[in-house]
Amino acid sequence: MTITAGQQIPKYERANARALILCSGWAFRYRILPDGRRSIVRLVLPRQFVSADAAFSPSAASQADTPAKALTDIQLCSYSAQNLRDKCLATPPLMSLVLDLLIEEIRDAYDLAAALGRRSAHGRIAFLVVAAMKKLAPEGLVHGRRYPFPLRQQHIADAVGLTTVHVSRVLAQLRDSGLMTVADGAVTFHDLPGCDRAAARG
């Protein structure tokens, strides 16, 4: 299934639940706060479930609470959730692989919560950029010190809980300090160890 940038990723009724895995491109899941603001709660990168809860949860409520949208043009692999669950029960190696993906998703959520709760604006943005790079590197999608980073400043702001003005200011400071440049749909690392330190500290 191919979905163009900016389009919602389909939701399915529980009786016809599908497990969607991202094959190429970037997507994100988000929540709309009571005041209308958007909070991006997870970036979805190649090889990851778009919505593991839709495939394995007895309730479809999470799909409605946390919808998904294509950030770039994307390609998805779609599987029957029931068939996937049956195959997992019948095939221990497949079950192990799926559990690893689910555990990784939980770990990512904890890391993001820690970054938002205890890091400075510089630390939050550096964490977001470096974490995405580390996810893409094993897939062969990082070339040298530059890799695609299609998030606009509004996406970054929605992902790290800042205003776009603050994001613009921090990105300029990260560039001027010789750490990284985020521009034109890509990030270039000038000092990767420095970026790691910025991502790790508060």
Secondary structure, DSSP 8 states (H G I E B T S, - for coil): -EE-TT-B-----GGG-EEEEEEES-EEEEEE-TTS-EEEEEEE-TTSBS-HHHHH-S--HHHHHS-EEESS-EEEEEEEHHHHHHHHHH-HHHHHHHHHHHHHHHHHHHHHHHHHHH--HHHHHHHHHHHHHHHHGGGT--BTTEEE----HHHHHHHHT--HHHHHHHHHHHHHTTSEEEETTEEEES-HHHHHHHHH--
